[in-house]
Amino acid sequence: MPDTIELTEEERSYVAQGAAAKAGFVPALLGWLPYLGPVVLFGAYGVAIRDLTAVALAFACLVGLNLWWLHGQSRSAALFRTVCAKIQAAASSRAGPDAPSA
């Protein structure tokens, strides 16, 4: 029965990033500010001068940012599932065959 869980280098990196991440609204906002700030300002400028093209371009950029975020989250979710499956398998093997399963 192994004492360690065998994780790939990518999985270990993902776990380390998750452990080091600061939780909360303000750190998340500050992390996204470089991406959202210019788009929001450009959209506000378009509204202020009543330029539909500027507003449409800002909206298209926001849609693109959301699609990029969703793509990144789907990749992170796949890594999270593999790490959880390995942890669950290790916990089940340590508990023995008579232990109740969750």
Secondary structure as a PSIPRED ss2 file (coil, helix, strand):
# PSIPRED VFORMAT (PSIPRED V4.0)

   1 M C   1.000  0.000  0.000
   2 P C   1.000  0.000  0.000
   3 D C   1.000  0.000  0.000
   4 T C   1.000  0.000  0.000
   5 I C   1.000  0.000  0.000
   6 E C   1.000  0.000  0.000
   7 L C   1.000  0.000  0.000
   8 T C   1.000  0.000  0.000
   9 E H   0.000  1.000  0.000
  10 E H   0.000  1.000  0.000
  11 E H   0.000  1.000  0.000
  12 R H   0.000  1.000  0.000
  13 S H   0.000  1.000  0.000
  14 Y H   0.000  1.000  0.000
  15 V H   0.000  1.000  0.000
  16 A H   0.000  1.000  0.000
  17 Q H   0.000  1.000  0.000
  18 G H   0.000  1.000  0.000
  19 A H   0.000  1.000  0.000
  20 A H   0.000  1.000  0.000
  21 A C   1.000  0.000  0.000
  22 K C   1.000  0.000  0.000
  23 A C   1.000  0.000  0.000
  24 G C   1.000  0.000  0.000
  25 F H   0.000  1.000  0.000
  26 V H   0.000  1.000  0.000
  27 P H   0.000  1.000  0.000
  28 A H   0.000  1.000  0.000
  29 L H   0.000  1.000  0.000
  30 L H   0.000  1.000  0.000
  31 G H   0.000  1.000  0.000
  32 W H   0.000  1.000  0.000
  33 L H   0.000  1.000  0.000
  34 P H   0.000  1.000  0.000
  35 Y H   0.000  1.000  0.000
  36 L H   0.000  1.000  0.000
  37 G H   0.000  1.000  0.000
  38 P H   0.000  1.000  0.000
  39 V H   0.000  1.000  0.000
  40 V H   0.000  1.000  0.000
  41 L H   0.000  1.000  0.000
  42 F H   0.000  1.000  0.000
  43 G H   0.000  1.000  0.000
  44 A H   0.000  1.000  0.000
  45 Y H   0.000  1.000  0.000
  46 G H   0.000  1.000  0.000
  47 V H   0.000  1.000  0.000
  48 A H   0.000  1.000  0.000
  49 I C   1.000  0.000  0.000
  50 R C   1.000  0.000  0.000
  51 D C   1.000  0.000  0.000
  52 L H   0.000  1.000  0.000
  53 T H   0.000  1.000  0.000
  54 A H   0.000  1.000  0.000
  55 V H   0.000  1.000  0.000
  56 A H   0.000  1.000  0.000
  57 L H   0.000  1.000  0.000
  58 A H   0.000  1.000  0.000
  59 F H   0.000  1.000  0.000
  60 A H   0.000  1.000  0.000
  61 C H   0.000  1.000  0.000
  62 L H   0.000  1.000  0.000
  63 V H   0.000  1.000  0.000
  64 G H   0.000  1.000  0.000
  65 L H   0.000  1.000  0.000
  66 N H   0.000  1.000  0.000
  67 L H   0.000  1.000  0.000
  68 W H   0.000  1.000  0.000
  69 W H   0.000  1.000  0.000
  70 L H   0.000  1.000  0.000
  71 H H   0.000  1.000  0.000
  72 G H   0.000  1.000  0.000
  73 Q H   0.000  1.000  0.000
  74 S H   0.000  1.000  0.000
  75 R H   0.000  1.000  0.000
  76 S H   0.000  1.000  0.000
  77 A H   0.000  1.000  0.000
  78 A H   0.000  1.000  0.000
  79 L H   0.000  1.000  0.000
  80 F H   0.000  1.000  0.000
  81 R H   0.000  1.000  0.000
  82 T H   0.000  1.000  0.000
  83 V H   0.000  1.000  0.000
  84 C H   0.000  1.000  0.000
  85 A H   0.000  1.000  0.000
  86 K H   0.000  1.000  0.000
  87 I H   0.000  1.000  0.000
  88 Q H   0.000  1.000  0.000
  89 A H   0.000  1.000  0.000
  90 A H   0.000  1.000  0.000
  91 A H   0.000  1.000  0.000
  92 S H   0.000  1.000  0.000
  93 S H   0.000  1.000  0.000
  94 R H   0.000  1.000  0.000
  95 A H   0.000  1.000  0.000
  96 G C   1.000  0.000  0.000
  97 P C   1.000  0.000  0.000
  98 D C   1.000  0.000  0.000
  99 A C   1.000  0.000  0.000
 100 P C   1.000  0.000  0.000
 101 S C   1.000  0.000  0.000
 102 A C   1.000  0.000  0.000
